[in-house]
Amino acid sequence: MPSHVYIKDTNRKYIYANKKTLALFGCSLPELKGQGDELFFTEEAVKGLESVDRYVLSGNESNRAFFLNTVTAPLMPT
């Protein structure tokens, strides 16, 4: 799949991500599970993602594009 795909729980922690997302974050699925956005993104980006998450968790569909170019660092050293 050419898209970044992920699933978060109601506490906004990652529970799944496809290979493309894992490559972006620089980690494996077991390493990603339970982590929040703050590990991968700047504080400003986390606030934007939180807004989108709250919108979706309130029962709305998100078809809004949210572009991020602020990955702070891979979880695992390369």
Backbone hydrogen bonds in HBPLUS format (Angstrom, degrees):
<---DONOR---> <-ACCEPTOR-->    atom                        ^
c    i                          cat <-CA-CA->   ^        H-A-AA   ^      H-
h    n   atom  resd res      DA  || num        DHA   H-A  angle D-A-AA Bond
n    s   type  num  typ     dist DA aas  dist angle  dist       angle   num
A0018-ASN N   A0005-VAL O   2.92 MM  13  5.50 156.9  1.98 151.3 153.1     1
A0007-ILE N   A0016-TYR O   2.89 MM   9  5.03 155.5  1.95 136.5 135.6     2
A0015-ILE N   A0007-ILE O   2.82 MM   8  5.71 170.7  1.83 156.5 154.4     3
A0016-TYR N   A0007-ILE O   3.30 MM   9  5.03 146.4  2.42 142.3 137.2     4
A0009-ASP N   A0013-LYS O   2.80 MM   4  5.46 151.9  1.88 149.8 156.2     5
A0012-ARG N   A0009-ASP O   2.90 MM   3  5.27 153.5  1.97 119.8 121.5     6
A0014-TYR N   A0035-GLN O   2.92 MM  21  5.68 162.8  1.95 164.0 163.7     7
A0034-GLY N   A0014-TYR O   2.80 MM  20  5.41 161.1  1.83 160.7 159.9     8
A0022-LEU N   A0018-ASN O   2.96 MM   4  6.27 163.8  1.99 157.6 163.0     9
A0023-ALA N   A0019-LYS O   2.88 MM   4  6.04 153.7  1.95 146.7 153.5    10
A0024-LEU N   A0020-LYS O   3.09 MM   4  6.33 152.7  2.17 140.6 147.7    11
A0025-PHE N   A0021-THR O   2.96 MM   4  6.26 157.0  2.01 152.7 158.5    12
A0026-GLY N   A0022-LEU O   2.75 MM   4  5.82 124.0  2.07 138.5 154.2    13
A0027-CYS N   A0022-LEU O   3.17 MM   5  5.49 159.1  2.22 143.9 148.8    14
A0075-LEU N   A0025-PHE O   3.04 MM  50  6.40 151.6  2.12 167.1 171.2    15
A0076-MET N   A0026-GLY O   3.28 MM  50  5.91 155.2  2.35 138.2 145.0    16
A0032-LEU N   A0028-SER O   2.97 MM   4  6.22 141.2  2.12 146.5 158.1    17
A0032-LEU N   A0029-LEU O   3.08 MM   3  4.99 123.4  2.41  95.4 110.2    18
A0033-LYS N   A0029-LEU O   2.99 MM   4  6.15 158.5  2.04 161.7 165.1    19
A0035-GLN N   A0032-LEU O   2.93 MM   3  5.56 160.0  1.97 147.9 148.8    20
A0039-LEU N   A0036-GLY O   3.34 MM   3  6.17 168.7  2.35 120.9 123.8    21
A0040-PHE N   A0037-ASP O   2.88 MM   3  5.52 151.2  1.96 121.5 129.6    22
A0041-PHE N   A0037-ASP O   2.99 MM   4  5.94 147.5  2.10 161.3 169.8    23
A0072-THR N   A0040-PHE O   2.62 MM  32  5.33 155.2  1.68 128.6 137.7    24
A0046-VAL N   A0042-THR O   2.91 MM   4  6.18 156.5  1.97 154.5 161.5    25
A0047-LYS N   A0043-GLU O   3.13 MM   4  6.41 152.9  2.21 146.3 152.2    26
A0048-GLY N   A0044-GLU O   3.26 MM   4  6.62 154.0  2.33 144.0 150.4    27
A0049-LEU N   A0045-ALA O   2.88 MM   4  6.18 159.6  1.92 154.9 160.7    28
A0050-GLU N   A0046-VAL O   2.82 MM   4  5.98 153.9  1.89 148.5 156.0    29
A0051-SER N   A0047-LYS O   3.12 MM   4  6.35 151.2  2.21 141.6 148.4    30
A0052-VAL N   A0048-GLY O   3.18 MM   4  6.54 157.4  2.23 146.6 151.8    31
A0053-ASP N   A0049-LEU O   2.83 MM   4  6.07 165.5  1.85 155.6 160.0    32
A0054-ARG N   A0050-GLU O   2.88 MM   4  6.05 165.4  1.90 152.5 155.9    33
A0055-TYR N   A0051-SER O   3.10 MM   4  6.26 154.5  2.17 143.1 150.1    34
A0056-VAL N   A0052-VAL O   3.00 MM   4  6.28 161.5  2.03 155.2 159.3    35
A0057-LEU N   A0053-ASP O   2.78 MM   4  5.95 168.5  1.80 158.9 162.7    36
A0058-SER N   A0054-ARG O   3.04 MM   4  6.06 126.7  2.33 136.6 148.1    37
A0059-GLY N   A0056-VAL O   2.98 MM   3  5.53 155.4  2.04 118.9 122.2    38
